Amino acid sequence: MTKTLSVSAIKNGTVNDHIRSGQALRIMRLLRVLEDKHKVTLGLNLPSKLLGVKDLIKIEARELTSEEANEIMIFAPEATINIINDFDVLKKLPTHLPASIANVFLCPNPACITQAELMDSSFHIKEDGKHIRLSCHYCEKTFDQDQVKVRI
């Protein structure tokens, strides 16, 4: 039996693997990859031993920062982020869920001050088991990670 790759390798850049199925597009918005001119490979609903099905993002010629890697954990806590150099894994970025995040998400509460005033958003991040919840610093409402929208 021969092995075949579903997604081609990249020479240099970042591979975001083991993303929960359905989260890759949100992560692409978070990383603003559509604004860049980098080559991007997107894999959706790929087979995974760890997750059953997963998404995958490969970004050619772009190395994510530690801060960006940590922000990805909000949507994909199982994600692995590898920096690729000359087709080999140069390093795996260590990640952890940040305690808070500012000016990345929009508060979904229509009564929140951030909806009426031009100001940066700020959320405190909490993890309870498998659920990641974001609490708005201003209105103090708590939301599931799927309820917040990435600020564009």
C-alpha positions as CSV (number, residue, x, y, z in Angstrom):
1,M,0.0,0.0,0.0
2,T,1.4,3.4,-1.0
3,K,1.0,6.6,0.9
4,T,-0.2,9.7,-0.8
5,L,-0.4,13.2,0.5
6,S,-3.8,15.0,0.4
7,V,-2.0,18.4,0.6
8,S,1.3,19.2,-0.9
9,A,4.4,20.2,1.2
10,I,5.6,23.8,1.4
11,K,9.3,24.8,1.1
12,N,9.2,27.6,3.7
13,G,6.5,29.0,5.9
14,T,4.1,27.9,8.6
15,V,1.9,24.8,8.8
16,N,-1.1,25.0,11.2
17,D,-2.2,21.4,11.7
18,H,-4.8,19.7,13.9
19,I,-7.4,22.5,13.7
20,R,-10.9,21.6,14.7
21,S,-13.0,21.0,11.7
22,G,-14.9,24.2,10.7
23,Q,-12.4,26.6,12.3
24,A,-9.9,27.1,9.6
25,L,-11.7,30.0,7.9
26,R,-12.0,31.9,11.2
27,I,-8.3,31.4,11.8
28,M,-7.5,32.7,8.3
29,R,-9.5,35.8,9.2
30,L,-7.7,36.1,12.5
31,L,-4.3,35.8,10.8
32,R,-5.4,38.2,8.0
33,V,-3.9,35.8,5.4
34,L,-6.4,37.0,2.7
35,E,-4.7,40.5,2.9
36,D,-1.3,39.0,2.3
37,K,0.1,37.9,-1.0
38,H,1.4,34.7,0.4
39,K,0.5,31.3,-1.2
40,V,-2.0,29.6,1.1
41,T,-3.1,26.0,1.1
42,L,-6.3,25.2,2.9
43,G,-7.5,21.7,3.8
44,L,-11.0,21.2,5.1
45,N,-12.4,18.1,6.7
46,L,-9.2,16.0,6.3
47,P,-8.9,12.7,8.1
48,S,-7.2,12.9,11.5
49,K,-6.3,10.2,14.0
50,L,-6.5,12.8,16.8
51,L,-9.7,14.6,15.9
52,G,-11.5,12.3,13.5
53,V,-11.6,15.2,10.9
54,K,-9.5,18.3,10.9
55,D,-8.7,21.4,9.0
56,L,-5.2,22.5,7.9
57,I,-3.6,25.8,6.9
58,K,-0.3,26.1,5.2
59,I,1.1,29.6,4.6
60,E,4.1,29.8,2.3
61,A,6.9,32.3,3.1
62,R,5.3,33.5,6.4
63,E,6.4,32.6,9.9
64,L,3.8,33.2,12.6
65,T,4.7,35.0,15.8
66,S,4.3,33.4,19.2
67,E,1.4,35.8,19.8
68,E,-0.4,34.7,16.7
69,A,0.1,31.1,17.6
70,N,-1.4,31.6,21.0
71,E,-4.4,33.4,19.5
72,I,-5.1,30.4,17.3
73,M,-5.5,28.3,20.5
74,I,-8.9,30.1,21.1
75,F,-10.3,28.3,18.1
76,A,-8.1,25.2,17.9
77,P,-6.6,24.2,21.3
78,E,-5.2,21.0,19.8
79,A,-3.4,22.8,17.0
80,T,0.2,22.2,16.2
81,I,2.1,25.0,14.6
82,N,5.3,24.1,12.7
83,I,7.8,26.5,11.1
84,I,9.0,24.9,7.8
85,N,12.4,25.6,6.3
86,D,13.6,23.9,3.1
87,F,10.7,21.4,3.3
88,D,11.7,20.3,6.9
89,V,10.2,21.2,10.2
90,L,12.6,23.8,11.6
91,K,10.7,24.2,14.9
92,K,7.4,23.6,16.6
93,L,6.0,26.8,18.1
94,P,5.1,26.3,21.8
95,T,1.6,27.5,22.4
96,H,-0.7,28.3,25.3
97,L,-4.1,29.8,25.6
98,P,-3.7,33.6,26.4
99,A,-5.4,34.9,29.6
100,S,-6.8,37.9,27.6
101,I,-6.9,39.3,24.1
102,A,-7.4,42.9,23.0
103,N,-8.6,44.4,19.7
104,V,-9.1,41.1,17.9
105,F,-12.7,40.2,18.4
106,L,-16.0,42.1,18.4
107,C,-18.3,41.8,21.3
108,P,-21.6,40.3,20.2
109,N,-23.6,42.0,22.9
110,P,-25.6,44.8,21.1
111,A,-25.8,46.7,24.5
112,C,-22.0,46.7,24.9
113,I,-20.2,50.1,25.0
114,T,-17.9,48.8,22.2
115,Q,-20.9,48.7,19.8
116,A,-21.6,52.4,20.3
117,E,-18.1,53.9,20.9
118,L,-15.0,53.6,18.8
119,M,-12.7,51.7,21.1
120,D,-10.6,48.6,21.3
121,S,-12.3,45.5,22.5
122,S,-10.9,43.4,25.3
123,F,-11.8,39.9,26.4
124,H,-10.7,37.6,29.3
125,I,-10.3,34.0,28.2
126,K,-11.5,31.1,30.3
127,E,-11.2,27.4,29.6
128,D,-13.5,24.9,31.3
129,G,-12.8,21.4,30.0
130,K,-13.2,21.5,26.3
131,H,-15.0,24.8,26.1
132,I,-13.3,28.1,25.6
133,R,-15.2,31.1,26.7
134,L,-14.5,34.8,26.3
135,S,-15.7,37.4,28.7
136,C,-16.0,41.0,27.5
137,H,-14.0,43.4,29.8
138,Y,-16.6,46.1,29.3
139,C,-20.1,44.5,29.5
140,E,-18.9,41.5,31.4
141,K,-21.0,39.1,29.3
142,T,-19.5,35.7,28.5
143,F,-19.5,34.1,25.1
144,D,-18.6,30.8,23.5
145,Q,-15.6,31.1,21.1
146,D,-18.1,30.4,18.2
147,Q,-20.1,33.5,19.2
148,V,-17.4,36.1,18.8
149,K,-16.5,37.5,15.4
150,V,-12.9,38.4,14.3
151,R,-12.5,42.1,13.9
152,I,-11.6,42.8,10.2
